């Protein structure tokens, strides 16, 4: 997924005394150091070092009075739930230490994000990691849930109903925030919705699995490996094909990932659904920019790109 560091109106920042009080409450020792993590696009986040040397990461949900997209309410509850499911399944995730009042405190990963490390990776290293990622995602997709769609809604009794409700919610958000969208978008989704009927199992889909949300460990003579996956707050239960929309949003799903996952190819219906999910993600990125207050030439360039991709994926 193509994103850059942009400040957002959704970020609720805490003072040093507030951070210290939380560390004392959860870890039982004072706060020694704190650094704001600025890569995220939605929540404020901090890397905190306690007086005894322990390092943790704190995520802070948006202020209650900030307008959000419909599916963005109560995302931190979803994140805590999904971290628990992934941990119980033996997947590499941070340990959740505290979750309350829009605050999520977890153990800090030791490595660096794949996005940060990417310029230094050889093609062979990158390929091996993509293969490993495919295997991790295959294990992730062994987890199932009780509802199709977002835990916090929109959701539904079938994947077709849930995904249609997800699209309709973003279109309603676009109306609410005055975002002009290409004509025929809703009809384009409806024309392809029959392919969603193939999905009968409620598989856990991270749905934001780009390189900034994957941390690597190793290097300096040790083989690189995936240390942990973060930010599952936008997870849905539904079609595993939806995962590949963020694993490879603006490109083809690569052979290394496919080999690790155990994929040999896509059916025509699966390719149609993959374009639907990519279009949905582009739609979200176009609409979310308004309540978040993004502006500037770089933002406008991204919006033009997302709109072009949206038109292409949905054949508008």
C-alpha angles and dihedrals in degrees: 000000000000111000137143133201107280128163113240135202087230093071114104109194125204128214124242092255090052091050091047092051091053094049091049090049097048104028100026095231135086125269113259102182140357134193126186113233108221103184094088121094103203117023128044110244137190137193106219128195116201124214090256092055099258114141123211137168123230124201119196121203119228121275112275093242096055114104113244137182114267095255093047097074116111093001093152091063088054091048093052091047094049093046087055093050092047093047092049088054092053096251120149107262136134118267114254109231101174137007121178142120095008094312125118118186119188140163115277120247113233101216133062134262119274088237091059094045096043098092090057097047121103118227089253093052092047092049093050091050092049089053090050090048090054090054092048092050091049089056090046089056091058087074115089134187143206100252139037114242131013117352090227092042167286091102140135148188093268133034091242092054093043096048092044089052090049091054093045090051092055091046089052089049089052090055091047093052096038096246113161113220134188115279117256096026097129092046091050089057092046091050090058099036094098089074089064090067089077090071110090104154126073099228121181109249118188089205096192101062102144125135096269089064096051120077124204131209131191129044129134092084095329121101113255117246139173107272099181149338120229141184103042090158093117094051120141135191112234142066116022087211087070088069091064090060090072097030086059109008102160100020142045120285102262125237094242093058091043091052092051092048094044097245123149097179146307131275119231090257092050091051089051090051091047090056089048091055093045089050091049092053091049089050091053092049092051095048099040092059092073101058090039091057099232115171143159138075095291091052091050090051091052091049091053089051094048091048092050090050092047091054091048097048094049096038094238 
